[in-house]
Amino acid sequence: MNHKFGFSLKFSLLFALVFLIEVLIAVFFDDSLIRPFVGDVLVVILLYFFVRMLAKFEHLHVVIGVLLFAYIIEFSQYLNLISILNLQDIKLAKLIIGTTYDGMDLVAYSLGALILLISTIKNPKQLFIIGLITLTAATIISLTINFIPTWEIIELTIIVSLFFITAIVWLIFLKNLWTNMDWLKFIIVSITMIAVFYLIFFISIVSMGQGFMGPTLEKEIKIQDTKIFIYYNGPFIGDNVCDCSYCYGLIFVKNDYLPIMLLKKIVEFRIGDVQVNNNKLIITASDEMCTKDWEKKLELDFGR
């Protein structure tokens, strides 16, 4: 086994590219997904390119090494190692070790390692199938599963991660396809795959979750052991709700064992007053809605 040290121009260029992306993320993004999550995914890839830039270690050994290093750093944050060692006033130590533990960082590091492992697959058919599986999984989750409100960021993270893997895998697929296909067919295949990916990604992101382009959480109540979430779908405040043909309320209940919601009832008005009486949920339409008297009130029994 040859473990010689030596400079690699290819990996130095890749290191510079990923480092530039990390800098751009740090400068231009201040959100709850791209900067903390995607940035951490790229950290593992950045460390991998740094090691490969300076040494000729085996691919799998480097992936495992940088992943374990990232895990150790994260667990040192969990143990508050920087305070134990009394290094909290040293900026370099705070930069390297960090100060805040986040379990999602471990997921991000694992995703980065997974991408590095997938990158070694050369068979175009296998790459295409892997991308198709992750694309399908992301679409199904975004369009059919309603996570509880406290899991919305986790839901978004899962979906974006799956799409991110799809994008990387299909880029590797196209790279390998280039050597086995004439340029005209390659361009047609590339444009088709990119268009399909973008369309599905856009539809999924727009359709997923609550409060983004979909329903907005209005109330959260509890009857016995049942958590109930009331959402509203309709125009923004200030629009004419009387002319709204797609205004309705949604009543979800939490699944007993999973962090997802199950649709209990759709009502054809915006829910205003909510009362609980003998395990019954009594809902009344908001005064903003132009409803008939018989449409303004509804009772749902949540007794067990």
DAMO-V931139 format. One line per field, one symbol per residue. psi: psi as a letter, one per 30 degrees, with the letter a starting at -180 (. if undefined). Layout:
psi=???
This chain:
psi=kjhkkkkjeefeeeeeeeeeeeeeeeefkiagdeeeeeeeefeeeeeeeeefeflhlkeeeeeeeeeeeeeeeefeeefheeeefhgffjeeeeeeelfkkjffeeeeeeeeeeeeeeffkfjeeeeeeeeeeeeeeeeeeeffkjllefgeeeeeeeeeeeeeeeeeefeeeeeffefgkleeeeeeeeeeeeeeeeeeeeeeeeflakfdgalkkelklkjcgkkkkklkkallkfljffgjfgkllkjlkkkeflhlkkkekkkhlkkckklkjhgkjjkkkkffkillefffkkkkkgl.
